[in-house]
């Protein structure tokens, strides 16, 4: 499978999950997890309440947060004292956030809803949630989820393609070319 085919598969999986199951953070994360062999069920469960702009409040977009979680899994270390991997994860998340905002216009669920739906729906209000469903919010959200999953997956794949600086330095030391 080519890189482009894999990215298309991640994007479609994110869209399909959002349409069928809802929960932008977990749908974004799941699409990345299953296609890039990353994370586990616990991580997916932890992403669940981040949807709808964090617990349906319209704050930071859950799709963005799901992508950031995937980038953290791909870049951070389980070793709490590993400062370089912390920096790498933070840098990756910052790059992703900037790209997401450039592509989607905002990092806030509320703003993204307004730009795509013409208004904000408070999903914690059952009447507004029902109206949002009738008006196609989840189909629009699926596009955001697909895009978010694709952007994060693309960054993770690019990082996997690069040879780590540490291994370059070690191979130079071994060959005596430092």
Chimera marker file (.cmm) of the C-alpha trace (Angstrom):
<marker_set name="trace">
<marker id="1" x="0.000" y="0.000" z="0.000" r="1" g="1" b="0" radius="0.5"/>
<marker id="2" x="1.362" y="3.443" z="-0.891" r="1" g="1" b="0" radius="0.5"/>
<marker id="3" x="1.557" y="6.244" z="1.646" r="1" g="1" b="0" radius="0.5"/>
<marker id="4" x="-1.263" y="8.083" z="-0.148" r="1" g="1" b="0" radius="0.5"/>
<marker id="5" x="-3.466" y="4.977" z="-0.081" r="1" g="1" b="0" radius="0.5"/>
<marker id="6" x="-2.801" y="4.552" z="3.649" r="1" g="1" b="0" radius="0.5"/>
<marker id="7" x="-3.649" y="8.198" z="4.343" r="1" g="1" b="0" radius="0.5"/>
<marker id="8" x="-6.863" y="7.849" z="2.324" r="1" g="1" b="0" radius="0.5"/>
<marker id="9" x="-7.718" y="4.739" z="4.363" r="1" g="1" b="0" radius="0.5"/>
<marker id="10" x="-7.117" y="6.600" z="7.662" r="1" g="1" b="0" radius="0.5"/>
<marker id="11" x="-9.241" y="9.539" z="6.508" r="1" g="1" b="0" radius="0.5"/>
<marker id="12" x="-12.112" y="7.310" z="5.372" r="1" g="1" b="0" radius="0.5"/>
<marker id="13" x="-12.000" y="5.251" z="8.579" r="1" g="1" b="0" radius="0.5"/>
<marker id="14" x="-12.248" y="8.435" z="10.663" r="1" g="1" b="0" radius="0.5"/>
<marker id="15" x="-15.195" y="9.656" z="8.619" r="1" g="1" b="0" radius="0.5"/>
<marker id="16" x="-16.981" y="6.313" z="8.754" r="1" g="1" b="0" radius="0.5"/>
<marker id="17" x="-16.518" y="5.963" z="12.520" r="1" g="1" b="0" radius="0.5"/>
<marker id="18" x="-17.865" y="9.466" z="13.135" r="1" g="1" b="0" radius="0.5"/>
<marker id="19" x="-20.956" y="8.888" z="11.004" r="1" g="1" b="0" radius="0.5"/>
<marker id="20" x="-21.715" y="5.498" z="12.563" r="1" g="1" b="0" radius="0.5"/>
<marker id="21" x="-20.610" y="5.886" z="16.195" r="1" g="1" b="0" radius="0.5"/>
<marker id="22" x="-19.962" y="9.611" z="16.904" r="1" g="1" b="0" radius="0.5"/>
<marker id="23" x="-17.314" y="10.946" z="19.253" r="1" g="1" b="0" radius="0.5"/>
<marker id="24" x="-14.829" y="12.959" z="17.219" r="1" g="1" b="0" radius="0.5"/>
<marker id="25" x="-11.836" y="12.432" z="19.535" r="1" g="1" b="0" radius="0.5"/>
<marker id="26" x="-12.195" y="8.673" z="19.742" r="1" g="1" b="0" radius="0.5"/>
<marker id="27" x="-13.072" y="8.335" z="16.038" r="1" g="1" b="0" radius="0.5"/>
<marker id="28" x="-9.984" y="10.295" z="15.016" r="1" g="1" b="0" radius="0.5"/>
<marker id="29" x="-7.784" y="8.295" z="17.366" r="1" g="1" b="0" radius="0.5"/>
<marker id="30" x="-9.288" y="4.922" z="16.371" r="1" g="1" b="0" radius="0.5"/>
<marker id="31" x="-8.696" y="5.558" z="12.666" r="1" g="1" b="0" radius="0.5"/>
<marker id="32" x="-5.035" y="6.293" z="13.378" r="1" g="1" b="0" radius="0.5"/>
<marker id="33" x="-4.580" y="3.488" z="15.906" r="1" g="1" b="0" radius="0.5"/>
<marker id="34" x="-5.873" y="0.697" z="13.721" r="1" g="1" b="0" radius="0.5"/>
<marker id="35" x="-4.011" y="1.815" z="10.601" r="1" g="1" b="0" radius="0.5"/>
<marker id="36" x="-0.672" y="2.773" z="12.167" r="1" g="1" b="0" radius="0.5"/>
<marker id="37" x="-0.612" y="0.135" z="14.915" r="1" g="1" b="0" radius="0.5"/>
<marker id="38" x="-0.507" y="2.667" z="17.728" r="1" g="1" b="0" radius="0.5"/>
<marker id="39" x="-1.894" y="2.702" z="21.260" r="1" g="1" b="0" radius="0.5"/>
<marker id="40" x="-4.410" y="0.462" z="22.947" r="1" g="1" b="0" radius="0.5"/>
<marker id="41" x="-8.015" y="0.241" z="24.110" r="1" g="1" b="0" radius="0.5"/>
<marker id="42" x="-7.284" y="2.206" z="27.298" r="1" g="1" b="0" radius="0.5"/>
<marker id="43" x="-6.067" y="5.154" z="25.279" r="1" g="1" b="0" radius="0.5"/>
<marker id="44" x="-9.140" y="4.982" z="23.075" r="1" g="1" b="0" radius="0.5"/>
<marker id="45" x="-11.396" y="4.933" z="26.129" r="1" g="1" b="0" radius="0.5"/>
<marker id="46" x="-9.561" y="7.953" z="27.572" r="1" g="1" b="0" radius="0.5"/>
<marker id="47" x="-10.265" y="9.925" z="24.375" r="1" g="1" b="0" radius="0.5"/>
<marker id="48" x="-14.040" y="9.422" z="24.604" r="1" g="1" b="0" radius="0.5"/>
<marker id="49" x="-15.005" y="12.373" z="26.869" r="1" g="1" b="0" radius="0.5"/>
<marker id="50" x="-12.886" y="14.783" z="24.812" r="1" g="1" b="0" radius="0.5"/>
<marker id="51" x="-15.479" y="14.781" z="22.024" r="1" g="1" b="0" radius="0.5"/>
<marker id="52" x="-17.820" y="17.638" z="21.229" r="1" g="1" b="0" radius="0.5"/>
<marker id="53" x="-15.191" y="20.167" z="22.210" r="1" g="1" b="0" radius="0.5"/>
<marker id="54" x="-14.411" y="18.444" z="25.539" r="1" g="1" b="0" radius="0.5"/>
<marker id="55" x="-17.496" y="16.891" z="27.119" r="1" g="1" b="0" radius="0.5"/>
<marker id="56" x="-19.865" y="18.515" z="24.579" r="1" g="1" b="0" radius="0.5"/>
<marker id="57" x="-18.892" y="22.070" z="25.601" r="1" g="1" b="0" radius="0.5"/>
<marker id="58" x="-17.754" y="23.377" z="22.214" r="1" g="1" b="0" radius="0.5"/>
<marker id="59" x="-14.241" y="24.136" z="23.438" r="1" g="1" b="0" radius="0.5"/>
<marker id="60" x="-11.092" y="22.590" z="21.875" r="1" g="1" b="0" radius="0.5"/>
<marker id="61" x="-12.081" y="20.340" z="18.974" r="1" g="1" b="0" radius="0.5"/>
<marker id="62" x="-12.150" y="16.670" z="19.930" r="1" g="1" b="0" radius="0.5"/>
<marker id="63" x="-10.797" y="15.622" z="16.523" r="1" g="1" b="0" radius="0.5"/>
<marker id="64" x="-7.768" y="17.836" z="17.143" r="1" g="1" b="0" radius="0.5"/>
<marker id="65" x="-7.327" y="16.293" z="20.598" r="1" g="1" b="0" radius="0.5"/>
<marker id="66" x="-7.560" y="12.754" z="19.215" r="1" g="1" b="0" radius="0.5"/>
<marker id="67" x="-4.817" y="13.587" z="16.726" r="1" g="1" b="0" radius="0.5"/>
<marker id="68" x="-2.669" y="15.120" z="19.457" r="1" g="1" b="0" radius="0.5"/>
<marker id="69" x="-3.103" y="11.956" z="21.542" r="1" g="1" b="0" radius="0.5"/>
<marker id="70" x="-1.882" y="9.861" z="18.584" r="1" g="1" b="0" radius="0.5"/>
<marker id="71" x="1.127" y="12.144" z="18.139" r="1" g="1" b="0" radius="0.5"/>
<marker id="72" x="1.894" y="11.799" z="21.842" r="1" g="1" b="0" radius="0.5"/>
<marker id="73" x="1.805" y="8.010" z="21.560" r="1" g="1" b="0" radius="0.5"/>
<marker id="74" x="4.099" y="8.150" z="18.534" r="1" g="1" b="0" radius="0.5"/>
<marker id="75" x="6.616" y="10.576" z="20.067" r="1" g="1" b="0" radius="0.5"/>
<marker id="76" x="6.598" y="10.489" z="23.857" r="1" g="1" b="0" radius="0.5"/>
<marker id="77" x="8.328" y="7.946" z="26.048" r="1" g="1" b="0" radius="0.5"/>
<marker id="78" x="7.026" y="5.885" z="28.940" r="1" g="1" b="0" radius="0.5"/>
<marker id="79" x="10.182" y="7.011" z="30.737" r="1" g="1" b="0" radius="0.5"/>
<marker id="80" x="8.934" y="10.076" z="32.603" r="1" g="1" b="0" radius="0.5"/>
<marker id="81" x="12.492" y="11.458" z="32.835" r="1" g="1" b="0" radius="0.5"/>
<marker id="82" x="13.034" y="11.342" z="29.044" r="1" g="1" b="0" radius="0.5"/>
<marker id="83" x="13.079" y="15.083" z="28.402" r="1" g="1" b="0" radius="0.5"/>
<marker id="84" x="14.045" y="14.850" z="24.695" r="1" g="1" b="0" radius="0.5"/>
<marker id="85" x="11.002" y="12.707" z="23.887" r="1" g="1" b="0" radius="0.5"/>
<marker id="86" x="8.811" y="15.139" z="25.838" r="1" g="1" b="0" radius="0.5"/>
<marker id="87" x="10.147" y="17.967" z="23.681" r="1" g="1" b="0" radius="0.5"/>
<marker id="88" x="9.653" y="15.908" z="20.527" r="1" g="1" b="0" radius="0.5"/>
<marker id="89" x="6.021" y="15.185" z="21.441" r="1" g="1" b="0" radius="0.5"/>
<marker id="90" x="5.332" y="18.828" z="22.287" r="1" g="1" b="0" radius="0.5"/>
<marker id="91" x="6.899" y="20.014" z="19.030" r="1" g="1" b="0" radius="0.5"/>
<marker id="92" x="4.892" y="17.495" z="17.001" r="1" g="1" b="0" radius="0.5"/>
<marker id="93" x="1.658" y="18.517" z="18.748" r="1" g="1" b="0" radius="0.5"/>
<marker id="94" x="2.386" y="22.200" z="18.157" r="1" g="1" b="0" radius="0.5"/>
<marker id="95" x="3.077" y="21.594" z="14.452" r="1" g="1" b="0" radius="0.5"/>
<marker id="96" x="-0.106" y="19.566" z="14.166" r="1" g="1" b="0" radius="0.5"/>
<marker id="97" x="-2.182" y="22.217" z="15.963" r="1" g="1" b="0" radius="0.5"/>
<marker id="98" x="-0.878" y="24.913" z="13.599" r="1" g="1" b="0" radius="0.5"/>
<marker id="99" x="-1.636" y="22.801" z="10.514" r="1" g="1" b="0" radius="0.5"/>
<marker id="100" x="-5.098" y="21.905" z="11.837" r="1" g="1" b="0" radius="0.5"/>
<marker id="101" x="-5.976" y="25.570" z="12.457" r="1" g="1" b="0" radius="0.5"/>
<marker id="102" x="-4.661" y="26.553" z="9.021" r="1" g="1" b="0" radius="0.5"/>
<marker id="103" x="-6.773" y="23.853" z="7.342" r="1" g="1" b="0" radius="0.5"/>
<marker id="104" x="-9.953" y="24.197" z="9.436" r="1" g="1" b="0" radius="0.5"/>
<marker id="105" x="-9.882" y="27.834" z="10.516" r="1" g="1" b="0" radius="0.5"/>
<marker id="106" x="-9.967" y="27.267" z="14.279" r="1" g="1" b="0" radius="0.5"/>
<marker id="107" x="-9.100" y="24.816" z="17.018" r="1" g="1" b="0" radius="0.5"/>
<marker id="108" x="-12.465" y="25.336" z="18.718" r="1" g="1" b="0" radius="0.5"/>
<marker id="109" x="-15.431" y="23.050" z="18.113" r="1" g="1" b="0" radius="0.5"/>
<marker id="110" x="-17.823" y="25.974" z="18.438" r="1" g="1" b="0" radius="0.5"/>
<marker id="111" x="-16.086" y="27.973" z="15.676" r="1" g="1" b="0" radius="0.5"/>
<marker id="112" x="-15.786" y="24.965" z="13.384" r="1" g="1" b="0" radius="0.5"/>
<marker id="113" x="-19.509" y="24.232" z="13.796" r="1" g="1" b="0" radius="0.5"/>
<marker id="114" x="-20.389" y="27.843" z="12.960" r="1" g="1" b="0" radius="0.5"/>
<marker id="115" x="-18.194" y="27.839" z="9.847" r="1" g="1" b="0" radius="0.5"/>
<marker id="116" x="-19.643" y="24.543" z="8.601" r="1" g="1" b="0" radius="0.5"/>
<marker id="117" x="-23.220" y="24.618" z="9.915" r="1" g="1" b="0" radius="0.5"/>
<marker id="118" x="-23.950" y="28.331" z="10.188" r="1" g="1" b="0" radius="0.5"/>
<marker id="119" x="-24.459" y="28.100" z="13.940" r="1" g="1" b="0" radius="0.5"/>
<marker id="120" x="-23.269" y="26.384" z="17.106" r="1" g="1" b="0" radius="0.5"/>
<marker id="121" x="-25.216" y="23.454" z="18.574" r="1" g="1" b="0" radius="0.5"/>
<marker id="122" x="-24.881" y="22.805" z="22.305" r="1" g="1" b="0" radius="0.5"/>
<marker id="123" x="-24.760" y="19.016" z="22.201" r="1" g="1" b="0" radius="0.5"/>
<marker id="124" x="-25.415" y="18.768" z="25.933" r="1" g="1" b="0" radius="0.5"/>
<marker id="125" x="-28.925" y="20.140" z="25.249" r="1" g="1" b="0" radius="0.5"/>
<marker id="126" x="-31.042" y="17.241" z="23.961" r="1" g="1" b="0" radius="0.5"/>
<marker id="127" x="-33.197" y="19.479" z="21.730" r="1" g="1" b="0" radius="0.5"/>
<marker id="128" x="-30.162" y="21.094" z="20.093" r="1" g="1" b="0" radius="0.5"/>
<marker id="129" x="-28.465" y="17.714" z="19.742" r="1" g="1" b="0" radius="0.5"/>
<marker id="130" x="-31.508" y="16.317" z="17.935" r="1" g="1" b="0" radius="0.5"/>
<marker id="131" x="-31.664" y="19.354" z="15.646" r="1" g="1" b="0" radius="0.5"/>
<marker id="132" x="-27.931" y="19.076" z="14.956" r="1" g="1" b="0" radius="0.5"/>
<marker id="133" x="-28.404" y="15.450" z="13.933" r="1" g="1" b="0" radius="0.5"/>
<marker id="134" x="-31.315" y="16.350" z="11.644" r="1" g="1" b="0" radius="0.5"/>
<marker id="135" x="-29.309" y="19.181" z="10.049" r="1" g="1" b="0" radius="0.5"/>
<marker id="136" x="-26.334" y="16.899" z="9.303" r="1" g="1" b="0" radius="0.5"/>
<marker id="137" x="-23.834" y="17.910" z="11.971" r="1" g="1" b="0" radius="0.5"/>
<marker id="138" x="-22.366" y="14.415" z="12.193" r="1" g="1" b="0" radius="0.5"/>
<marker id="139" x="-21.813" y="14.269" z="8.427" r="1" g="1" b="0" radius="0.5"/>
<marker id="140" x="-19.959" y="17.587" z="8.628" r="1" g="1" b="0" radius="0.5"/>
<marker id="141" x="-18.081" y="16.482" z="11.733" r="1" g="1" b="0" radius="0.5"/>
<marker id="142" x="-17.048" y="13.345" z="9.849" r="1" g="1" b="0" radius="0.5"/>
<marker id="143" x="-15.193" y="15.528" z="7.345" r="1" g="1" b="0" radius="0.5"/>
<marker id="144" x="-13.353" y="17.236" z="10.207" r="1" g="1" b="0" radius="0.5"/>
<marker id="145" x="-12.536" y="13.899" z="11.829" r="1" g="1" b="0" radius="0.5"/>
<marker id="146" x="-11.253" y="12.475" z="8.550" r="1" g="1" b="0" radius="0.5"/>
<marker id="147" x="-9.086" y="15.524" z="7.923" r="1" g="1" b="0" radius="0.5"/>
<marker id="148" x="-7.747" y="15.537" z="11.502" r="1" g="1" b="0" radius="0.5"/>
<marker id="149" x="-6.899" y="11.822" z="11.353" r="1" g="1" b="0" radius="0.5"/>
<marker id="150" x="-5.202" y="12.215" z="7.987" r="1" g="1" b="0" radius="0.5"/>
<marker id="151" x="-3.097" y="15.191" z="9.126" r="1" g="1" b="0" radius="0.5"/>
<marker id="152" x="-1.922" y="13.394" z="12.270" r="1" g="1" b="0" radius="0.5"/>
<marker id="153" x="-1.238" y="10.136" z="10.409" r="1" g="1" b="0" radius="0.5"/>
<marker id="154" x="0.749" y="12.014" z="7.779" r="1" g="1" b="0" radius="0.5"/>
<marker id="155" x="2.938" y="13.601" z="10.450" r="1" g="1" b="0" radius="0.5"/>
<marker id="156" x="3.477" y="10.250" z="12.180" r="1" g="1" b="0" radius="0.5"/>
<marker id="157" x="4.428" y="8.573" z="8.897" r="1" g="1" b="0" radius="0.5"/>
<marker id="158" x="6.835" y="11.394" z="8.053" r="1" g="1" b="0" radius="0.5"/>
<marker id="159" x="8.468" y="10.992" z="11.453" r="1" g="1" b="0" radius="0.5"/>
<marker id="160" x="8.778" y="7.231" z="10.950" r="1" g="1" b="0" radius="0.5"/>
<marker id="161" x="10.472" y="7.826" z="7.591" r="1" g="1" b="0" radius="0.5"/>
<marker id="162" x="13.124" y="10.099" z="9.108" r="1" g="1" b="0" radius="0.5"/>
<marker id="163" x="16.178" y="8.534" z="10.639" r="1" g="1" b="0" radius="0.5"/>
<marker id="164" x="16.472" y="9.633" z="14.286" r="1" g="1" b="0" radius="0.5"/>
<marker id="165" x="19.259" y="12.124" z="14.945" r="1" g="1" b="0" radius="0.5"/>
<marker id="166" x="20.608" y="9.933" z="17.744" r="1" g="1" b="0" radius="0.5"/>
<marker id="167" x="21.179" y="6.996" z="15.371" r="1" g="1" b="0" radius="0.5"/>
<marker id="168" x="22.856" y="9.286" z="12.816" r="1" g="1" b="0" radius="0.5"/>
<marker id="169" x="25.279" y="10.567" z="15.461" r="1" g="1" b="0" radius="0.5"/>
<marker id="170" x="25.975" y="7.025" z="16.705" r="1" g="1" b="0" radius="0.5"/>
<marker id="171" x="26.698" y="5.740" z="13.192" r="1" g="1" b="0" radius="0.5"/>
<marker id="172" x="29.011" y="8.720" z="12.543" r="1" g="1" b="0" radius="0.5"/>
<marker id="173" x="30.920" y="7.973" z="15.762" r="1" g="1" b="0" radius="0.5"/>
<marker id="174" x="31.315" y="4.335" z="14.733" r="1" g="1" b="0" radius="0.5"/>
<marker id="175" x="32.605" y="5.291" z="11.285" r="1" g="1" b="0" radius="0.5"/>
<marker id="176" x="34.851" y="8.053" z="12.701" r="1" g="1" b="0" radius="0.5"/>
<marker id="177" x="33.327" y="10.825" z="10.590" r="1" g="1" b="0" radius="0.5"/>
<marker id="178" x="32.365" y="13.219" z="13.409" r="1" g="1" b="0" radius="0.5"/>
<link id1="1" id2="2" r="1" g="1" b="0" radius="0.2"/>
<link id1="2" id2="3" r="1" g="1" b="0" radius="0.2"/>
<link id1="3" id2="4" r="1" g="1" b="0" radius="0.2"/>
<link id1="4" id2="5" r="1" g="1" b="0" radius="0.2"/>
<link id1="5" id2="6" r="1" g="1" b="0" radius="0.2"/>
<link id1="6" id2="7" r="1" g="1" b="0" radius="0.2"/>
<link id1="7" id2="8" r="1" g="1" b="0" radius="0.2"/>
<link id1="8" id2="9" r="1" g="1" b="0" radius="0.2"/>
<link id1="9" id2="10" r="1" g="1" b="0" radius="0.2"/>
<link id1="10" id2="11" r="1" g="1" b="0" radius="0.2"/>
<link id1="11" id2="12" r="1" g="1" b="0" radius="0.2"/>
<link id1="12" id2="13" r="1" g="1" b="0" radius="0.2"/>
<link id1="13" id2="14" r="1" g="1" b="0" radius="0.2"/>
<link id1="14" id2="15" r="1" g="1" b="0" radius="0.2"/>
<link id1="15" id2="16" r="1" g="1" b="0" radius="0.2"/>
<link id1="16" id2="17" r="1" g="1" b="0" radius="0.2"/>
<link id1="17" id2="18" r="1" g="1" b="0" radius="0.2"/>
<link id1="18" id2="19" r="1" g="1" b="0" radius="0.2"/>
<link id1="19" id2="20" r="1" g="1" b="0" radius="0.2"/>
<link id1="20" id2="21" r="1" g="1" b="0" radius="0.2"/>
<link id1="21" id2="22" r="1" g="1" b="0" radius="0.2"/>
<link id1="22" id2="23" r="1" g="1" b="0" radius="0.2"/>
<link id1="23" id2="24" r="1" g="1" b="0" radius="0.2"/>
<link id1="24" id2="25" r="1" g="1" b="0" radius="0.2"/>
<link id1="25" id2="26" r="1" g="1" b="0" radius="0.2"/>
<link id1="26" id2="27" r="1" g="1" b="0" radius="0.2"/>
<link id1="27" id2="28" r="1" g="1" b="0" radius="0.2"/>
<link id1="28" id2="29" r="1" g="1" b="0" radius="0.2"/>
<link id1="29" id2="30" r="1" g="1" b="0" radius="0.2"/>
<link id1="30" id2="31" r="1" g="1" b="0" radius="0.2"/>
<link id1="31" id2="32" r="1" g="1" b="0" radius="0.2"/>
<link id1="32" id2="33" r="1" g="1" b="0" radius="0.2"/>
<link id1="33" id2="34" r="1" g="1" b="0" radius="0.2"/>
<link id1="34" id2="35" r="1" g="1" b="0" radius="0.2"/>
<link id1="35" id2="36" r="1" g="1" b="0" radius="0.2"/>
<link id1="36" id2="37" r="1" g="1" b="0" radius="0.2"/>
<link id1="37" id2="38" r="1" g="1" b="0" radius="0.2"/>
<link id1="38" id2="39" r="1" g="1" b="0" radius="0.2"/>
<link id1="39" id2="40" r="1" g="1" b="0" radius="0.2"/>
<link id1="40" id2="41" r="1" g="1" b="0" radius="0.2"/>
<link id1="41" id2="42" r="1" g="1" b="0" radius="0.2"/>
<link id1="42" id2="43" r="1" g="1" b="0" radius="0.2"/>
<link id1="43" id2="44" r="1" g="1" b="0" radius="0.2"/>
<link id1="44" id2="45" r="1" g="1" b="0" radius="0.2"/>
<link id1="45" id2="46" r="1" g="1" b="0" radius="0.2"/>
<link id1="46" id2="47" r="1" g="1" b="0" radius="0.2"/>
<link id1="47" id2="48" r="1" g="1" b="0" radius="0.2"/>
<link id1="48" id2="49" r="1" g="1" b="0" radius="0.2"/>
<link id1="49" id2="50" r="1" g="1" b="0" radius="0.2"/>
<link id1="50" id2="51" r="1" g="1" b="0" radius="0.2"/>
<link id1="51" id2="52" r="1" g="1" b="0" radius="0.2"/>
<link id1="52" id2="53" r="1" g="1" b="0" radius="0.2"/>
<link id1="53" id2="54" r="1" g="1" b="0" radius="0.2"/>
<link id1="54" id2="55" r="1" g="1" b="0" radius="0.2"/>
<link id1="55" id2="56" r="1" g="1" b="0" radius="0.2"/>
<link id1="56" id2="57" r="1" g="1" b="0" radius="0.2"/>
<link id1="57" id2="58" r="1" g="1" b="0" radius="0.2"/>
<link id1="58" id2="59" r="1" g="1" b="0" radius="0.2"/>
<link id1="59" id2="60" r="1" g="1" b="0" radius="0.2"/>
<link id1="60" id2="61" r="1" g="1" b="0" radius="0.2"/>
<link id1="61" id2="62" r="1" g="1" b="0" radius="0.2"/>
<link id1="62" id2="63" r="1" g="1" b="0" radius="0.2"/>
<link id1="63" id2="64" r="1" g="1" b="0" radius="0.2"/>
<link id1="64" id2="65" r="1" g="1" b="0" radius="0.2"/>
<link id1="65" id2="66" r="1" g="1" b="0" radius="0.2"/>
<link id1="66" id2="67" r="1" g="1" b="0" radius="0.2"/>
<link id1="67" id2="68" r="1" g="1" b="0" radius="0.2"/>
<link id1="68" id2="69" r="1" g="1" b="0" radius="0.2"/>
<link id1="69" id2="70" r="1" g="1" b="0" radius="0.2"/>
<link id1="70" id2="71" r="1" g="1" b="0" radius="0.2"/>
<link id1="71" id2="72" r="1" g="1" b="0" radius="0.2"/>
<link id1="72" id2="73" r="1" g="1" b="0" radius="0.2"/>
<link id1="73" id2="74" r="1" g="1" b="0" radius="0.2"/>
<link id1="74" id2="75" r="1" g="1" b="0" radius="0.2"/>
<link id1="75" id2="76" r="1" g="1" b="0" radius="0.2"/>
<link id1="76" id2="77" r="1" g="1" b="0" radius="0.2"/>
<link id1="77" id2="78" r="1" g="1" b="0" radius="0.2"/>
<link id1="78" id2="79" r="1" g="1" b="0" radius="0.2"/>
<link id1="79" id2="80" r="1" g="1" b="0" radius="0.2"/>
<link id1="80" id2="81" r="1" g="1" b="0" radius="0.2"/>
<link id1="81" id2="82" r="1" g="1" b="0" radius="0.2"/>
<link id1="82" id2="83" r="1" g="1" b="0" radius="0.2"/>
<link id1="83" id2="84" r="1" g="1" b="0" radius="0.2"/>
<link id1="84" id2="85" r="1" g="1" b="0" radius="0.2"/>
<link id1="85" id2="86" r="1" g="1" b="0" radius="0.2"/>
<link id1="86" id2="87" r="1" g="1" b="0" radius="0.2"/>
<link id1="87" id2="88" r="1" g="1" b="0" radius="0.2"/>
<link id1="88" id2="89" r="1" g="1" b="0" radius="0.2"/>
<link id1="89" id2="90" r="1" g="1" b="0" radius="0.2"/>
<link id1="90" id2="91" r="1" g="1" b="0" radius="0.2"/>
<link id1="91" id2="92" r="1" g="1" b="0" radius="0.2"/>
<link id1="92" id2="93" r="1" g="1" b="0" radius="0.2"/>
<link id1="93" id2="94" r="1" g="1" b="0" radius="0.2"/>
<link id1="94" id2="95" r="1" g="1" b="0" radius="0.2"/>
<link id1="95" id2="96" r="1" g="1" b="0" radius="0.2"/>
<link id1="96" id2="97" r="1" g="1" b="0" radius="0.2"/>
<link id1="97" id2="98" r="1" g="1" b="0" radius="0.2"/>
<link id1="98" id2="99" r="1" g="1" b="0" radius="0.2"/>
<link id1="99" id2="100" r="1" g="1" b="0" radius="0.2"/>
<link id1="100" id2="101" r="1" g="1" b="0" radius="0.2"/>
<link id1="101" id2="102" r="1" g="1" b="0" radius="0.2"/>
<link id1="102" id2="103" r="1" g="1" b="0" radius="0.2"/>
<link id1="103" id2="104" r="1" g="1" b="0" radius="0.2"/>
<link id1="104" id2="105" r="1" g="1" b="0" radius="0.2"/>
<link id1="105" id2="106" r="1" g="1" b="0" radius="0.2"/>
<link id1="106" id2="107" r="1" g="1" b="0" radius="0.2"/>
<link id1="107" id2="108" r="1" g="1" b="0" radius="0.2"/>
<link id1="108" id2="109" r="1" g="1" b="0" radius="0.2"/>
<link id1="109" id2="110" r="1" g="1" b="0" radius="0.2"/>
<link id1="110" id2="111" r="1" g="1" b="0" radius="0.2"/>
<link id1="111" id2="112" r="1" g="1" b="0" radius="0.2"/>
<link id1="112" id2="113" r="1" g="1" b="0" radius="0.2"/>
<link id1="113" id2="114" r="1" g="1" b="0" radius="0.2"/>
<link id1="114" id2="115" r="1" g="1" b="0" radius="0.2"/>
<link id1="115" id2="116" r="1" g="1" b="0" radius="0.2"/>
<link id1="116" id2="117" r="1" g="1" b="0" radius="0.2"/>
<link id1="117" id2="118" r="1" g="1" b="0" radius="0.2"/>
<link id1="118" id2="119" r="1" g="1" b="0" radius="0.2"/>
<link id1="119" id2="120" r="1" g="1" b="0" radius="0.2"/>
<link id1="120" id2="121" r="1" g="1" b="0" radius="0.2"/>
<link id1="121" id2="122" r="1" g="1" b="0" radius="0.2"/>
<link id1="122" id2="123" r="1" g="1" b="0" radius="0.2"/>
<link id1="123" id2="124" r="1" g="1" b="0" radius="0.2"/>
<link id1="124" id2="125" r="1" g="1" b="0" radius="0.2"/>
<link id1="125" id2="126" r="1" g="1" b="0" radius="0.2"/>
<link id1="126" id2="127" r="1" g="1" b="0" radius="0.2"/>
<link id1="127" id2="128" r="1" g="1" b="0" radius="0.2"/>
<link id1="128" id2="129" r="1" g="1" b="0" radius="0.2"/>
<link id1="129" id2="130" r="1" g="1" b="0" radius="0.2"/>
<link id1="130" id2="131" r="1" g="1" b="0" radius="0.2"/>
<link id1="131" id2="132" r="1" g="1" b="0" radius="0.2"/>
<link id1="132" id2="133" r="1" g="1" b="0" radius="0.2"/>
<link id1="133" id2="134" r="1" g="1" b="0" radius="0.2"/>
<link id1="134" id2="135" r="1" g="1" b="0" radius="0.2"/>
<link id1="135" id2="136" r="1" g="1" b="0" radius="0.2"/>
<link id1="136" id2="137" r="1" g="1" b="0" radius="0.2"/>
<link id1="137" id2="138" r="1" g="1" b="0" radius="0.2"/>
<link id1="138" id2="139" r="1" g="1" b="0" radius="0.2"/>
<link id1="139" id2="140" r="1" g="1" b="0" radius="0.2"/>
<link id1="140" id2="141" r="1" g="1" b="0" radius="0.2"/>
<link id1="141" id2="142" r="1" g="1" b="0" radius="0.2"/>
<link id1="142" id2="143" r="1" g="1" b="0" radius="0.2"/>
<link id1="143" id2="144" r="1" g="1" b="0" radius="0.2"/>
<link id1="144" id2="145" r="1" g="1" b="0" radius="0.2"/>
<link id1="145" id2="146" r="1" g="1" b="0" radius="0.2"/>
<link id1="146" id2="147" r="1" g="1" b="0" radius="0.2"/>
<link id1="147" id2="148" r="1" g="1" b="0" radius="0.2"/>
<link id1="148" id2="149" r="1" g="1" b="0" radius="0.2"/>
<link id1="149" id2="150" r="1" g="1" b="0" radius="0.2"/>
<link id1="150" id2="151" r="1" g="1" b="0" radius="0.2"/>
<link id1="151" id2="152" r="1" g="1" b="0" radius="0.2"/>
<link id1="152" id2="153" r="1" g="1" b="0" radius="0.2"/>
<link id1="153" id2="154" r="1" g="1" b="0" radius="0.2"/>
<link id1="154" id2="155" r="1" g="1" b="0" radius="0.2"/>
<link id1="155" id2="156" r="1" g="1" b="0" radius="0.2"/>
<link id1="156" id2="157" r="1" g="1" b="0" radius="0.2"/>
<link id1="157" id2="158" r="1" g="1" b="0" radius="0.2"/>
<link id1="158" id2="159" r="1" g="1" b="0" radius="0.2"/>
<link id1="159" id2="160" r="1" g="1" b="0" radius="0.2"/>
<link id1="160" id2="161" r="1" g="1" b="0" radius="0.2"/>
<link id1="161" id2="162" r="1" g="1" b="0" radius="0.2"/>
<link id1="162" id2="163" r="1" g="1" b="0" radius="0.2"/>
<link id1="163" id2="164" r="1" g="1" b="0" radius="0.2"/>
<link id1="164" id2="165" r="1" g="1" b="0" radius="0.2"/>
<link id1="165" id2="166" r="1" g="1" b="0" radius="0.2"/>
<link id1="166" id2="167" r="1" g="1" b="0" radius="0.2"/>
<link id1="167" id2="168" r="1" g="1" b="0" radius="0.2"/>
<link id1="168" id2="169" r="1" g="1" b="0" radius="0.2"/>
<link id1="169" id2="170" r="1" g="1" b="0" radius="0.2"/>
<link id1="170" id2="171" r="1" g="1" b="0" radius="0.2"/>
<link id1="171" id2="172" r="1" g="1" b="0" radius="0.2"/>
<link id1="172" id2="173" r="1" g="1" b="0" radius="0.2"/>
<link id1="173" id2="174" r="1" g="1" b="0" radius="0.2"/>
<link id1="174" id2="175" r="1" g="1" b="0" radius="0.2"/>
<link id1="175" id2="176" r="1" g="1" b="0" radius="0.2"/>
<link id1="176" id2="177" r="1" g="1" b="0" radius="0.2"/>
<link id1="177" id2="178" r="1" g="1" b="0" radius="0.2"/>
</marker_set>
